[in-house]
């Protein structure tokens, strides 16, 4: 898509608005933006890239682009957490290798799936994430054994696979896992931010590599990553995240999380209806 074309001028405000919304929600509720980015990118692709993207790869490009957008925001937050000395590096080493293995396997699975099949998986994944938000419990008995290799490896591999198939950085799963393993909440959040980079970088590279160029009819894409969307969304996401953090101190976050989970259910239901239809 040429940046001087009418198509670009039409899609520009959608990308900018999406970046602002995702950044604000991430700052307000402390959740990743992948659950919003993927369906939004899918429907934007459906309406504005119909002549450039085959329907068979719309979901693939939404997932790949979402993963690429997560990288710069993840690097920024990771750098800040590392500077503060908040990262639990023992926990990081316990989970990171199998996370990467899970991402690689997830990319292999994605490469063999059609768009409708990915929509179905994404919808089921959103229902699961909604349930986590609805029924999230703070505290509980710690189980340090969850950081031993025989427990951490299969668990983190599954998180890597799930994150790749749903287009998220994994914080929604990594934070409660680390907390249940006995890592304090602020260190679990810090460690999860670094693990999010471990997930998003190989995932984005994987989506670039497996990209079906025969189904992509223009420049502006590297494999299944929309470079134009990436370049517009992430800066505004980073800019608006502090506004969300500021608003979180003045708004009922628990109630807003319930509303957000309800929104995810609506999005999942629409995706599910389309996939089955």
C-alpha positions in Angstrom: 0.0 0.0 0.0 1.5 3.3 -1.2 1.7 5.9 1.6 0.5 8.5 -0.9 -2.5 6.5 -2.1 -6.1 7.0 -1.2 -6.3 3.6 0.5 -3.5 4.6 2.8 -5.2 7.9 3.7 -8.4 5.9 4.5 -6.7 3.3 6.7 -4.3 5.7 8.4 -6.9 6.9 11.1 -7.9 3.3 11.9 -4.3 2.3 12.6 -3.6 5.4 14.7 -6.9 5.0 16.6 -6.1 1.3 17.2 -2.7 2.1 18.5 -4.1 4.7 20.9 -6.8 2.4 22.1 -4.5 -0.6 22.6 -1.9 1.5 24.5 -4.6 3.1 26.7 -6.2 -0.3 27.6 -2.8 -1.8 28.3 -2.0 1.0 30.7 -5.4 1.1 32.3 -6.0 -2.6 32.9 -2.5 -4.0 32.8 -3.3 -6.5 30.0 -1.6 -7.1 26.7 -3.0 -5.7 23.5 -2.9 -8.8 21.3 -6.5 -9.8 22.2 -7.6 -6.5 20.7 -5.0 -6.1 18.0 -5.7 -9.4 16.2 -9.4 -9.1 15.6 -9.0 -5.4 14.7 -6.2 -6.1 12.2 -8.2 -8.9 10.8 -11.3 -6.8 10.1 -9.2 -3.8 8.8 -7.5 -6.3 6.4 -10.9 -7.6 5.4 -12.1 -4.1 4.4 -9.0 -2.2 3.3 -6.7 -5.0 1.9 -9.3 -7.1 0.0 -7.4 -6.5 -3.2 -4.0 -7.3 -1.8 -4.5 -10.1 0.7 -6.1 -13.4 -0.1 -8.8 -14.4 2.4 -6.8 -17.5 3.3 -4.1 -15.4 4.9 -6.0 -12.6 6.6 -5.8 -14.2 10.0 -2.2 -15.1 9.5 -1.2 -11.5 8.8 -3.3 -10.3 11.8 -1.4 -12.6 14.1 2.0 -11.9 12.6 1.5 -8.1 12.7 0.2 -8.2 16.3 3.3 -10.1 17.4 5.6 -7.6 15.7 3.8 -4.7 17.4 4.3 -6.3 20.8 8.1 -6.3 20.3 8.9 -2.6 20.8 6.5 -2.1 23.6 7.8 -5.3 25.3 11.4 -4.1 24.9 10.6 -0.8 26.4 8.9 -2.2 29.5 11.5 -5.0 29.8 14.3 -2.4 29.8 12.6 -0.4 32.5 12.0 -3.6 34.7 15.6 -4.7 34.2 16.9 -1.3 35.3 14.9 -1.5 38.5 16.3 -5.0 39.2 12.8 -6.4 39.4 13.3 -9.4 37.1 13.6 -12.8 38.7 16.3 -14.3 36.5 16.0 -17.8 38.0 12.4 -17.9 37.1 13.2 -16.5 33.6 15.8 -19.2 33.0 13.3 -21.9 34.1 10.6 -20.8 31.6 12.4 -19.1 28.6 13.9 -22.1 26.7 10.6 -24.1 26.6 8.7 -20.9 25.7 10.8 -20.5 22.6 10.3 -24.2 21.7 6.6 -23.7 22.1 6.6 -20.6 19.8 8.5 -22.5 17.1 6.1 -25.4 17.3 3.2 -22.9 17.3 4.5 -21.3 14.1 4.8 -24.8 12.5 1.1 -25.4 13.4 0.0 -22.0 12.1 1.8 -22.6 8.7 -0.5 -25.6 8.1 -3.8 -24.0 9.1 -6.3 -22.0 7.1 -7.7 -18.6 8.2 -11.0 -20.0 9.3 -9.3 -22.6 11.5 -7.1 -19.9 13.1 -10.3 -17.9 13.7 -11.8 -20.8 15.5 -8.7 -21.3 17.7 -8.5 -17.6 18.4 -12.2 -17.5 19.5 -11.7 -20.4 21.9 -8.5 -18.7 23.2 -10.4 -15.5 23.9 -13.1 -17.3 25.8 -10.3 -18.8 27.9 -8.6 -15.4 28.5 -12.0 -14.0 29.4 -12.5 -16.7 32.0 -9.1 -15.9 33.5 -10.0 -12.3 33.9 -13.4 -13.0 35.3 -12.3 -15.6 37.9 -8.8 -14.3 38.7 -7.9 -14.9 42.3 -5.1 -13.0 44.1 -2.8 -14.8 46.4 -3.1 -18.5 47.2 -0.7 -21.2 48.3 2.7 -21.0 46.5 4.2 -24.0 44.8 7.9 -23.5 44.1 8.1 -26.9 42.4 6.4 -25.2 39.4 9.8 -23.6 38.6 11.5 -27.0 38.4 12.3 -28.1 34.9 10.0 -31.1 34.8 7.0 -28.9 35.6 8.1 -25.5 34.1 9.2 -26.9 30.7 5.9 -28.5 29.5 3.9 -25.6 31.1 5.9 -22.9 29.4 5.9 -24.8 26.1 2.1 -24.8 26.2 2.1 -21.1 27.0 4.4 -20.5 24.0 2.1 -22.5 21.7 -1.1 -20.8 22.9 0.5 -17.3 22.7 1.5 -17.9 19.1 -1.9 -19.2 18.1 -3.7 -16.3 19.7 -1.2 -13.5 19.0 -0.4 -12.4 22.6 2.7 -11.7 24.6 1.8 -14.3 27.2 1.5 -12.0 30.3 -2.0 -13.1 31.0 -0.7 -16.6 31.5 2.9 -16.0 32.7 2.0 -13.6 35.6 -0.5 -16.0 37.3 1.9 -18.9 36.7 4.8 -17.2 38.3 2.7 -15.9 41.1 1.4 -19.4 41.9 5.1 -20.6 41.8 5.9 -18.2 44.6 7.3 -15.2 42.8 6.0 -11.9 44.2 3.4 -10.1 42.1 5.6 -7.2 41.1 8.5 -9.5 40.2 6.2 -11.8 38.3 5.0 -8.8 36.2 8.6 -7.7 35.6 9.7 -11.2 34.7 6.7 -11.7 32.4 7.5 -8.5 30.5 10.9 -10.0 29.6 9.3 -13.3 28.8 6.9 -11.5 26.5 9.9 -10.4 24.4 11.1 -14.1 24.3 7.7 -15.0 22.9 7.1 -12.1 20.5 10.6 -11.9 18.8 10.8 -15.5 17.5 7.0 -15.5 16.8 7.3 -12.3 14.6 10.3 -13.7 12.8 8.5 -17.0 12.3 5.5 -15.2 10.7 7.8 -13.3 8.4 9.5 -16.6 7.3 6.4 -18.6 6.7 4.6 -15.8 4.9 2.9 -17.0 1.7 4.0 -14.3 -0.8 1.9 -15.7 -3.5 -1.2 -14.6 -1.5 0.2 -11.1 -0.8 -0.3 -8.8 -3.7 1.7 -5.7 -2.8 4.7 -4.3 -1.0 4.3 -3.2 2.6 4.5 -6.7 4.0 7.4 -8.9 5.2 5.9 -12.3 5.1 2.8 -12.2 7.3 3.7 -8.9 8.9 2.1 -5.7 7.8 5.0 -3.2 8.1 2.7 -0.1 7.5 0.4 -1.2 10.3 3.4 -1.9 12.6 4.9 1.5 11.9 1.7 3.4 12.7 0.3 1.4 15.6 3.2 0.9 18.0 4.3 4.5 18.4 0.8 5.6 19.3 0.4 2.6 21.6 3.5 3.6 23.5 2.4 7.2 23.7 -1.1 6.4 25.1 -0.1 3.7 27.6 0.9 6.3 30.3 -2.5 7.9 29.9 -4.1 4.6 30.7 -1.8 4.2 33.7 -2.9 7.7 34.9 -6.6 6.9 34.4 -6.2 3.6 36.3 -5.8 5.6 39.6 -9.1 7.4 39.1 -11.3 4.6 37.6 -12.8 1.4 39.0 -10.3 -1.0 37.4 -12.0 -4.2 38.7 -15.3 -3.2 37.1 -13.5 -2.2 33.9 -11.8 -5.6 33.7 -15.2 -7.2 33.8 -16.3 -5.0 31.0 -13.1 -5.8 29.0 -13.7 -9.5 29.6 -17.2 -9.1 28.3 -15.9 -7.3 25.2 -13.5 -10.2 24.6 -16.5 -12.6 24.8 -18.4 -10.6 22.2 -15.3 -10.5 19.9 -14.8 -14.3 20.3 -18.5 -15.0 19.6 -18.3 -13.0 16.3 -15.1 -14.8 15.3 -16.6 -18.2 16.2 -19.8 -17.4 14.2 -17.7 -16.5 11.1 -15.4 -19.5 11.5 -18.3 -22.0 11.8 -20.3 -20.2 9.1 
